[in-house]
Amino acid sequence: MSPDRDPDRDETGTRGRERDEERTRGRETDARRPDVDDLNLTDAEQDALHDLQLAVEYVHRAYGDLLAFHHELGHAMDRMADAEALLREAGHEGWADELRDDHLPRGAVEDRWTYELVGEFSEDFLAEMTDLEETVRDDLADGIDHVTERKHQRRLRRRAEGREG
């Protein structure tokens, strides 16, 4: 943990109490939404919503992989810096200089560093896809997320209670 990090905050900087309040507001919002069984969705609309929501989940997973790439490459660069110092200490100035001058300062992709890729992906593609999915869901399903899963959950619970359907 970094010395300037507030231990009461999570990785997003949100305090535990604030997270609890957000969860409570989320439940209140769900309670005001129409019932999933009252939605008049065609099979195609429901399938489209499901596929779009899954697509956005995969975009989030890709973002996680991009963050992992960013962190792994950062660790690799730290090791290169260590190797530069050790090469210099061992009298191999040429190799140390090459690491310092050619490899350490360069970007991962077309002279762009991974933090730039992460930021651009997050601000552009991830945000746009998340906004699109939310807009489509608001229009077709009154903002209800996971319509297919909610209906499946209801069927299983009704079946378990002895009420098929």
Helices and strands as residue ranges (DSSP letters): H 16-32, G 36-38, H 43-89, H 93-98, I 99-103, H 114-121, I 122-126, H 127-141, H 147-160
